[in-house]
Amino acid sequence: MTETARDASTIQEAIDTIVQAFDHPASISLEHTIVDGEKQTWFEVTTESVVVCYELRYDGTDDTAEPELVVVD
């Protein structure tokens, strides 16, 4: 198995996990940034009736910090 094939498999598993966490929406998009050690990920989740935006924040410099998922207006 090539390095690319292993990476693709890992990426697909991660995507499957994210999609499952949002209950298999019609579509989902994400944007991920790291600013001063703080990881920020935005999800736009589209169902049959609504579009909801979420922000996942995680302070990568604090080993005790837990990620937080919030709805963004």
C-alpha positions, 0 to 999 in steps of 0.5 A, a space after each residue: 500500500 502506498 503512502 497516499 493510499 494510507 493517507 486517503 484511508 485515514 482521511 476517509 475514516 475521519 470524514 466518516 466520523 464527522 458525518 456520523 457525529 452530525 447525523 449524516 446531513 445532506 451536506 457538510 463543509 468545513 474550514 480549519 485554521 490554527 491561530 496562536 496555537 488555538 485550533 478553530 474549525 467551522 462546520 456548515 451542516 445542511 439538512 433537508 430543512 436548515 443550514 446550521 453553522 458550528 464552531 469547534 474550538 480547541 486550545 492546542 497549547 493547553 493539555 487540559 483543555 477540552 474542545 468546545 462545539 458551539 452553534 454560530 449565528 
